[in-house]
């Protein structure tokens, strides 16, 4: 069976992978997210912000690939715990700590 992280890198990331990587995404993709939100605020036409949305998606997917290469075991354990516990952080603090130690912000 493939890892939880493999599915995210090779396809659409699950909510548990995105939740586990949320701090990293918020830090590393901040610029792309801010530009996207500013675009949406400035123009109600969703088509105007498609490029900005693609940039956010590419940033997140690139980040997940990097995390997968650098700390697969820890991210997989954390995302697996989040999946098992329906994305409740409180039940996965041990895995979160190990992941953040292996892949610091």
C-alpha positions in Angstrom: 0.0 0.0 0.0 1.3 3.5 -0.9 1.7 6.2 1.7 -0.7 8.9 2.4 1.8 11.4 1.1 2.4 9.5 -2.2 -1.3 10.0 -3.1 -0.9 13.7 -2.5 2.3 14.0 -4.6 0.9 11.9 -7.5 -2.7 13.1 -7.4 -5.0 15.2 -5.5 -4.0 15.7 -1.8 -6.4 14.6 0.8 -7.7 16.9 3.5 -5.6 15.1 6.1 -2.4 15.8 4.1 -3.4 19.4 3.6 -4.2 19.8 7.3 -0.9 18.2 8.3 1.0 20.5 6.0 -1.1 23.6 6.8 1.6 25.5 8.8 4.1 24.9 6.0 1.6 25.9 3.3 0.7 29.0 5.2 4.3 30.0 5.5 5.8 28.9 2.2 2.8 29.9 -0.1 1.8 33.0 1.7 2.7 35.4 -1.2 0.6 33.3 -3.7 -2.3 33.1 -1.3 -2.3 36.9 -0.5 -2.2 37.7 -4.2 -5.1 35.3 -5.0 -7.2 36.7 -2.2 -6.4 40.3 -3.2 -7.4 39.4 -6.8 -10.7 37.9 -5.6 -11.4 41.0 -3.4 -10.7 43.4 -6.3 -12.6 41.6 -9.0 -15.9 39.7 -8.5 -15.3 37.9 -11.8 -13.8 34.5 -10.9 -12.2 34.1 -14.3 -9.9 37.1 -13.6 -8.2 35.2 -10.8 -7.6 31.8 -12.4 -3.9 32.4 -12.9 -3.5 33.4 -9.3 -5.4 30.3 -8.2 -3.1 28.1 -10.4 -0.1 29.7 -8.7 -1.4 28.8 -5.3 -2.1 25.2 -6.4 1.4 24.9 -8.0 3.0 26.3 -4.8 1.2 23.8 -2.6 1.9 20.8 -4.9 5.6 21.7 -5.1 5.8 22.1 -1.3 4.1 18.7 -0.8 6.6 17.1 -3.1 9.5 18.7 -1.2 8.0 17.6 2.1 7.5 14.1 0.7 11.2 13.9 -0.4 12.6 15.3 2.9 10.4 13.8 5.6 8.2 11.1 4.1 7.9 9.0 7.2 7.0 11.8 9.6 4.5 13.5 7.2 2.9 10.2 6.4 2.5 9.4 10.1 1.0 12.8 10.9 -1.3 12.7 7.9 -2.3 9.2 8.7 -3.1 10.1 12.3 -5.1 13.1 11.0 -7.0 10.9 8.6 -7.8 8.3 11.4 -8.9 11.0 13.8 -11.0 13.0 11.3 -8.5 15.9 11.1 -8.6 16.6 14.9 -5.2 18.1 15.8 -5.5 17.3 19.5 -5.2 13.6 18.9 -2.1 13.9 16.7 0.2 16.2 18.7 3.0 13.5 19.0 3.0 13.0 15.2 2.9 16.8 14.6 5.9 17.3 16.9 7.9 14.6 15.1 6.9 16.1 11.7 7.8 19.6 12.7 11.1 18.5 14.1 12.0 16.6 10.9 10.8 19.4 8.6 11.0 22.7 10.4 9.4 25.8 9.0 
